[in-house]
Amino acid sequence: MDIILLERIEKLGTIGDVVSVKDGYARNFLLPQKKALRANDANRRIFEANRERLEKDNAERRTAAEGEGQKVEGAEVVLIRAASNAGQLYGSVSVRDITAGLKEQGFDVDKRQIILAQPIKAIGLHEVTVALHPEVHVTVKANVARSDDEAELQRQGVDVLAQMFADDQAEAEEQAAANRIDGSLEPGEIPAELFERSGDEVA
């Protein structure tokens, strides 16, 4: 279906462009959301008659979004979740969770403005895009952790999972060293005293 865009659409075009899209995309999203008009002679005349107003409205919305974007940019949402030792969440973090976290901080963000390719399923510091306007995108952070202390470490740039792995490795090495009968023995070597029997010398 050929349509006339009433606002900039990522990977399609900007206001006034006539583009061809799949019928379902046009009928289910672009037309009901008033982001486009069917490209016919009547709608072309309507668009041209209203082009100046549409462009002015868009410019005003973009300016307002840019102002809001300066406040939202870099905001951090801390989400405490249960996770396995490998850092995998028991569940996931969704668009709704991030939206709620931003609103708690006083940002007027709609869940439709959060761009999340897929739900977040592991602890860590995740970058999330917020589309405040078709031409204004900012980035916020979702700090997903198992505790406030862990979230603080991640905020400071610590890779919690890597640190946990390193700690486990160090602990395993310490345990292996403690289990040795004689620190001078090589792994697999058997101490001579185990061969001694009732004062007999080792052959």
C-alpha positions as CSV (number, residue, x, y, z in Angstrom):
1,M,0.0,0.0,0.0
2,D,1.2,3.5,-0.8
3,I,0.9,6.0,2.0
4,I,1.8,9.6,2.8
5,L,3.8,10.0,6.0
6,L,2.6,12.6,8.5
7,E,5.7,12.3,10.6
8,R,9.2,10.8,10.4
9,I,9.2,7.0,10.6
10,E,12.4,5.2,11.2
11,K,13.7,3.5,8.0
12,L,10.7,4.7,6.0
13,G,11.0,8.5,5.5
14,T,9.9,11.9,6.8
15,I,6.9,14.1,6.6
16,G,5.3,14.3,3.2
17,D,7.2,11.3,1.7
18,V,5.1,8.8,-0.3
19,V,6.3,5.3,0.5
20,S,5.1,1.8,-0.1
21,V,4.5,-0.5,2.9
22,K,2.8,-3.8,3.7
23,D,-1.0,-3.6,3.9
24,G,-1.0,-5.0,7.5
25,Y,1.5,-2.5,8.7
26,A,-0.5,0.4,7.3
27,R,-3.9,-0.8,8.4
28,N,-2.9,-2.0,11.9
29,F,-0.4,0.7,12.9
30,L,0.3,3.7,10.6
31,L,-3.2,4.7,9.7
32,P,-4.9,4.1,13.1
33,Q,-2.1,6.0,14.8
34,K,-2.5,8.9,12.4
35,K,1.1,8.6,11.3
36,A,0.1,8.4,7.6
37,L,-2.6,8.8,5.0
38,R,-3.5,6.5,2.1
39,A,-1.7,7.9,-1.0
40,N,-4.6,9.0,-3.2
41,D,-5.4,12.2,-5.0
42,A,-7.8,13.5,-2.3
43,N,-5.4,12.8,0.5
44,R,-2.5,14.4,-1.4
45,R,-4.6,17.6,-1.7
46,I,-5.5,17.4,2.0
47,F,-1.9,16.9,3.0
48,E,-0.6,19.8,0.8
49,A,-3.3,22.1,2.3
50,N,-2.1,21.2,5.8
51,R,1.6,20.7,5.2
52,E,2.7,24.0,6.8
53,R,0.7,23.3,10.0
54,L,1.9,19.7,10.2
55,E,5.5,20.8,9.9
56,K,5.1,23.5,12.5
57,D,3.4,21.1,14.9
58,N,6.1,18.6,14.4
59,A,8.8,21.2,15.0
60,E,7.1,22.2,18.3
61,R,6.9,18.6,19.4
62,R,10.5,18.0,18.5
63,T,11.7,21.0,20.5
64,A,9.6,19.9,23.5
65,A,11.0,16.4,23.2
66,E,14.6,17.7,23.0
67,G,14.1,19.6,26.2
68,E,12.7,16.5,27.9
69,G,15.5,14.5,26.4
70,Q,18.2,16.6,28.2
71,K,16.6,15.6,31.5
72,V,16.0,11.9,30.7
73,E,19.3,11.2,29.0
74,G,21.5,9.0,31.1
75,A,18.8,8.3,33.8
76,E,19.3,5.0,35.6
77,V,16.6,2.7,36.7
78,V,17.6,0.2,39.4
79,L,15.7,-3.1,39.2
80,I,16.4,-5.7,42.0
81,R,15.6,-9.2,40.8
82,A,16.3,-12.8,41.8
83,A,18.8,-14.5,39.7
84,S,20.9,-17.6,39.5
85,N,24.6,-17.8,40.3
86,A,25.3,-17.4,36.6
87,G,23.4,-14.1,36.6
88,Q,20.3,-15.4,34.7
89,L,17.1,-13.8,36.0
90,Y,14.2,-15.9,37.2
91,G,11.9,-14.1,34.8
92,S,12.8,-11.0,32.9
93,V,12.7,-7.2,32.9
94,S,10.1,-5.7,30.5
95,V,9.3,-2.4,28.9
96,R,6.7,-1.9,31.6
97,D,9.3,-2.3,34.4
98,I,11.5,0.4,32.8
99,T,8.6,2.7,32.2
100,A,7.5,2.4,35.9
101,G,11.1,3.1,37.1
102,L,11.4,6.2,35.0
103,K,8.0,7.5,36.1
104,E,9.0,7.0,39.7
105,Q,11.8,9.5,39.0
106,G,9.3,12.0,37.6
107,F,9.9,11.4,33.8
108,D,6.7,11.4,31.7
109,V,7.5,8.4,29.5
110,D,5.0,6.1,27.8
111,K,5.8,2.4,27.4
112,R,5.4,2.8,23.6
113,Q,8.4,5.1,23.7
114,I,10.7,2.4,25.2
115,I,12.6,0.5,22.5
116,L,13.6,-2.9,23.8
117,A,14.5,-5.5,21.1
118,Q,13.9,-8.3,23.6
119,P,13.3,-8.6,27.4
120,I,16.3,-8.3,29.6
121,K,17.1,-11.7,31.1
122,A,20.4,-11.3,32.9
123,I,21.9,-9.0,35.6
124,G,24.1,-6.2,34.4
125,L,24.0,-2.6,33.2
126,H,21.8,-2.5,30.1
127,E,21.4,0.5,27.7
128,V,17.8,1.2,26.6
129,T,16.6,3.6,23.9
130,V,13.7,6.0,24.6
131,A,12.1,7.6,21.5
132,L,10.6,10.8,22.9
133,H,9.8,11.9,19.3
134,P,10.4,10.3,15.9
135,E,13.5,12.5,15.6
136,V,14.6,12.5,19.3
137,H,16.1,9.4,20.8
138,V,17.9,9.2,24.2
139,T,19.6,6.5,26.1
140,V,18.8,5.4,29.7
141,K,20.3,2.6,31.8
142,A,18.6,-0.4,33.3
143,N,20.8,-1.5,36.3
144,V,19.5,-5.0,36.9
145,A,21.0,-6.6,40.1
146,R,20.3,-9.0,42.9
147,S,20.8,-6.4,45.6
148,D,21.4,-2.6,46.1
149,D,25.1,-3.3,46.9
150,E,25.4,-5.2,43.6
151,A,23.7,-2.4,41.7
152,E,26.1,0.1,43.3
153,L,29.1,-2.0,42.1
154,Q,27.7,-2.1,38.6
155,R,27.2,1.6,38.7
156,Q,30.9,2.0,39.5
157,G,31.8,-0.1,36.4
158,V,32.4,-3.4,38.2
159,D,31.5,-6.5,36.1
160,V,29.8,-8.4,38.9
161,L,29.6,-11.7,37.1
162,A,33.3,-11.6,36.1
163,Q,34.2,-10.6,39.7
164,M,32.1,-13.5,41.1
165,F,33.8,-15.9,38.7
166,A,37.3,-14.7,39.7
167,D,36.4,-15.0,43.4
168,D,35.1,-18.5,42.9
169,Q,38.3,-19.4,41.1
170,A,40.5,-18.0,43.9
171,E,38.4,-19.8,46.5
172,A,38.8,-23.1,44.6
173,E,42.6,-22.7,44.3
174,E,42.8,-21.9,48.1
175,Q,40.8,-24.9,48.9
176,A,43.0,-27.1,46.7
177,A,46.1,-25.8,48.4
178,A,44.6,-26.4,51.8
179,N,43.8,-30.0,50.9
180,R,47.4,-30.9,50.1
181,I,49.2,-32.8,52.9
182,D,52.5,-31.2,52.1
183,G,52.7,-27.9,50.2
184,S,56.0,-29.1,48.6
185,L,54.3,-32.1,46.9
186,E,53.4,-32.0,43.3
187,P,49.8,-32.8,42.4
188,G,49.4,-36.6,42.4
189,E,52.7,-37.3,44.3
190,I,52.3,-39.6,47.3
191,P,54.1,-38.7,50.6
192,A,56.8,-41.2,51.5
193,E,55.6,-41.6,55.1
194,L,52.5,-43.4,53.9
195,F,54.8,-46.2,52.8
196,E,56.4,-46.6,56.2
197,R,55.2,-49.6,58.3
198,S,56.1,-50.0,61.9
199,G,59.4,-48.3,61.7
200,D,60.4,-50.1,58.4
201,E,62.4,-47.9,56.0
202,V,61.0,-47.2,52.7
203,A,62.6,-49.4,50.1
